């Protein structure tokens, strides 16, 4: 992965924000999508990558694989469902 962009290359903050940061009075509330600016995966991409790793390393059995295949990775949906991961057999 290449060099991460400097924030000033993406956003030119107003002087008030710079001063608040220098004073220690600045708080950022950043959503999960902000990391995508740096080339990191979205939440669904991260979940898909994690599941691929679990499958490739034999941590999911046949039944768990079938269950995962039926889940949709839409934010907010299926949030009450989880996948149990079996130890390597």
C-alpha positions in Angstrom: 0.0 0.0 0.0 1.3 3.5 -0.9 1.6 6.5 1.2 -1.5 7.7 3.0 -2.7 11.1 1.7 -2.2 14.1 4.0 -5.5 15.3 5.3 -4.8 18.8 3.8 -4.7 17.1 0.3 -8.3 16.0 0.8 -9.8 18.8 2.9 -8.8 22.4 3.6 -10.1 23.0 7.1 -11.2 26.5 8.2 -9.0 28.4 10.6 -11.5 27.9 13.4 -11.1 24.1 13.1 -7.3 24.4 13.1 -7.3 26.7 16.1 -9.7 24.4 18.0 -7.3 21.5 17.3 -4.3 23.5 18.5 -6.3 24.4 21.7 -7.2 20.8 22.3 -10.9 21.6 21.9 -11.6 19.7 18.7 -13.5 16.4 18.6 -14.1 14.5 15.4 -17.0 12.1 14.8 -16.1 10.0 11.8 -18.2 7.3 10.2 -16.9 3.9 9.2 -16.6 4.9 5.5 -13.8 7.4 6.2 -11.2 4.6 6.2 -12.2 3.9 2.6 -10.5 7.1 1.6 -7.2 5.3 2.5 -8.1 2.3 0.4 -9.3 0.1 3.3 -12.4 -2.1 2.8 -15.9 -1.1 3.7 -17.6 -2.9 6.6 -19.2 -5.4 4.3 -15.8 -5.9 2.5 -14.1 -6.4 5.8 -16.7 -9.0 6.9 -16.4 -10.8 3.5 -12.6 -10.9 3.8 -12.8 -12.2 7.3 -15.2 -15.0 6.2 -13.0 -15.9 3.3 -10.0 -16.2 5.7 -12.1 -18.4 8.0 -13.2 -20.6 5.1 -9.7 -20.9 3.6 -8.2 -21.9 7.0 -10.8 -24.5 7.8 -12.5 -22.7 10.7 -16.0 -23.1 9.3 -17.7 -26.5 8.9 -20.0 -27.4 6.1 -23.2 -26.4 8.0 -21.7 -23.0 9.0 -20.6 -22.4 5.4 -24.1 -23.1 4.2 -25.6 -20.8 6.9 -23.1 -18.0 6.0 -24.0 -18.3 2.3 -27.6 -17.5 3.1 -26.8 -14.2 5.0 -26.9 -10.9 3.3 -24.3 -8.4 4.3 -26.5 -5.3 4.2 -26.0 -3.0 7.1 -28.8 -3.2 9.6 -30.1 -6.5 8.2 -29.3 -9.8 10.0 -27.6 -7.9 12.7 -29.2 -10.2 15.3 -27.7 -13.3 13.6 -24.2 -14.6 14.2 -22.0 -17.3 13.0 -20.4 -19.7 15.4 -16.8 -20.5 14.5 -15.7 -24.0 15.3 -12.1 -24.7 16.3 -9.9 -26.3 13.7 -10.6 -30.0 13.5 
